[in-house]
Amino acid sequence: MGSGIVGLLAPAALIIVGWLVEHNFVGRISIFTNSLAINIFAFYLPNVPYYLAWYCDFGLIMGILGLLFYAAGKKKLPGIYYDLGWLYSSIVVGALVIIFTIIG
């Protein structure tokens, strides 16, 4: 991605937003946008570990599901969706981007 400190600005911003906004709840749109962010990041990695690919794929399914329910005006998804949604909070996604940027 980027080099040095500049390359870490976007994931650092994700972590800051997550800390400020998502400390009690991760919404469907956040899950969607964060799953897109990690998938786009992984697309540009030279070698994607299988566990990151699974994480990205599952996040994309979660994100699309949340977006569809949101667009349809459905008030809530089952509680398990929001429990698993924490895996795609801005804090987690930002941290993963930083980790995989550093380790290559």
C-alpha positions as CSV (number, residue, x, y, z in Angstrom):
1,M,0.0,0.0,0.0
2,G,1.7,3.2,1.1
3,S,5.1,3.6,2.6
4,G,6.0,4.4,6.1
5,I,3.8,6.5,8.3
6,V,1.7,7.7,5.4
7,G,0.7,4.2,4.5
8,L,-0.7,3.7,8.0
9,L,-2.9,6.9,8.1
10,A,-6.0,5.2,6.7
11,P,-6.0,2.2,9.1
12,A,-5.2,4.6,12.0
13,A,-8.2,6.7,11.0
14,L,-10.3,3.5,11.0
15,I,-9.2,2.7,14.5
16,I,-9.8,6.2,15.8
17,V,-13.3,6.2,14.2
18,G,-14.0,2.8,15.7
19,W,-12.9,3.9,19.2
20,L,-15.1,7.1,19.0
21,V,-18.2,5.7,17.3
22,E,-18.4,1.9,17.7
23,H,-17.5,1.4,21.3
24,N,-21.1,0.2,22.1
25,F,-22.5,-0.9,18.8
26,V,-21.3,-1.8,15.3
27,G,-24.1,-1.0,12.8
28,R,-24.9,-2.8,9.6
29,I,-23.5,0.0,7.4
30,S,-20.2,0.0,9.3
31,I,-20.0,-3.8,8.9
32,F,-20.6,-3.3,5.1
33,T,-18.0,-0.5,4.7
34,N,-15.4,-2.2,6.8
35,S,-15.8,-5.5,5.1
36,L,-15.3,-3.7,1.8
37,A,-12.2,-1.9,3.2
38,I,-10.5,-5.2,4.2
39,N,-11.5,-6.9,0.9
40,I,-10.0,-4.0,-1.1
41,F,-6.9,-4.1,1.1
42,A,-6.5,-7.9,0.7
43,F,-7.0,-7.6,-3.1
44,Y,-3.7,-5.6,-3.3
45,L,-1.7,-7.9,-1.1
46,P,0.8,-10.0,-3.0
47,N,0.0,-13.2,-1.0
48,V,-3.3,-13.4,1.0
49,P,-3.2,-16.0,3.8
50,Y,-6.1,-18.4,3.6
51,Y,-7.4,-17.3,7.0
52,L,-7.5,-13.6,5.9
53,A,-9.3,-14.7,2.7
54,W,-11.9,-16.5,4.8
55,Y,-12.3,-13.5,7.0
56,C,-12.7,-11.3,4.0
57,D,-15.3,-13.6,2.4
58,F,-17.3,-13.9,5.6
59,G,-17.2,-10.2,6.1
60,L,-18.5,-9.6,2.5
61,I,-21.4,-11.9,3.2
62,M,-22.1,-10.1,6.5
63,G,-21.8,-6.7,4.9
64,I,-24.1,-7.5,1.9
65,L,-26.7,-9.1,4.2
66,G,-26.6,-6.0,6.5
67,L,-26.9,-3.6,3.5
68,L,-29.8,-5.5,2.0
69,F,-31.7,-5.5,5.3
70,Y,-30.9,-1.8,5.8
71,A,-32.1,-1.0,2.3
72,A,-35.3,-3.0,2.8
73,G,-36.1,-1.0,5.9
74,K,-35.8,-4.1,8.2
75,K,-35.3,-2.8,11.7
76,K,-33.0,-5.6,13.0
77,L,-31.2,-8.8,12.2
78,P,-30.9,-11.6,14.7
79,G,-28.6,-10.9,17.7
80,I,-25.9,-13.3,16.4
81,Y,-25.4,-10.9,13.4
82,Y,-24.4,-8.1,15.7
83,D,-22.3,-10.4,17.9
84,L,-20.3,-11.4,14.9
85,G,-20.4,-7.8,13.6
86,W,-17.7,-6.9,16.1
87,L,-15.3,-8.8,14.0
88,Y,-15.8,-6.2,11.4
89,S,-15.6,-3.1,13.6
90,S,-13.4,-0.3,12.4
91,I,-10.9,-1.1,15.3
92,V,-10.5,-4.7,14.2
93,V,-10.3,-4.0,10.5
94,G,-7.9,-1.1,11.0
95,A,-5.7,-3.2,13.2
96,L,-5.6,-6.0,10.6
97,V,-4.6,-3.6,7.9
98,I,-1.8,-2.2,10.1
99,I,-0.6,-5.7,11.0
100,F,-0.6,-7.0,7.4
101,T,1.0,-3.8,6.2
102,I,3.8,-4.2,8.6
103,I,4.4,-8.0,8.1
104,G,3.8,-7.8,4.4
